[in-house]
Amino acid sequence: MNEETGVSQADRVEALLHLMCEELFDVEDQVRLLACQSLAAEADYRAPLQYLLCTLDLPAARQVLMQALPAWQAALEGLAALIHHVDDVWAEDRRGWAPFEALLKAPFAVRRPSQPDLREWDVLLILERDGRFGGAWDGLMEWLHQHGSREHQADIQRIRQLAAFEHAYQVNLRNVVSGEADQVTG
């Protein structure tokens, strides 16, 4: 058991089996049987999938699970590559570009939210720029200067950083946060 998290290898195997059974539920009848056997009529009882894998003779389920493992191993390798990439980007960030560089240069096309993430101030600035100022940072900066630049100094500084990122990478940040830049840079 990992003492830091309290999660054992058996816990991780069980979680992985649940994910794999969900993925393969409609692919193989024996996988569906395995998944359904883990749920009993009593709502408070659930048999672990790894226990059932050991105790039920489901050769087709074992075969399909084994065939799916390379894709899951590749996903783990992808996750490790992504974590290393993000660590490197954030450690080297001197311009305030880390979130965007991490997305733009990720080792694979990172899944983005289906809608803009309105919790992120940068995203709100990008949406404001695009919605009210036709995609022009200068228009937003002018508006902020006209409406009390002292109160908006942090916004103005951040806009300069965002504009510099777009200029340096020749991308539109809206495309970076939406994933459309992945389709271009690939």
Secondary structure as GFF3:
##gff-version 3
##sequence-region A 1 186
A	DSSP	alpha_helix	9	24	.	.	.	ID=ss1
A	DSSP	alpha_helix	29	37	.	.	.	ID=ss2
A	DSSP	alpha_helix	49	55	.	.	.	ID=ss3
A	DSSP	alpha_helix	59	92	.	.	.	ID=ss4
A	DSSP	alpha_helix	98	104	.	.	.	ID=ss5
A	DSSP	alpha_helix	121	133	.	.	.	ID=ss6
A	DSSP	alpha_helix	137	146	.	.	.	ID=ss7
A	DSSP	alpha_helix	153	169	.	.	.	ID=ss8
A	DSSP	alpha_helix	173	178	.	.	.	ID=ss9
A	DSSP	alpha_helix	180	185	.	.	.	ID=ss10
###
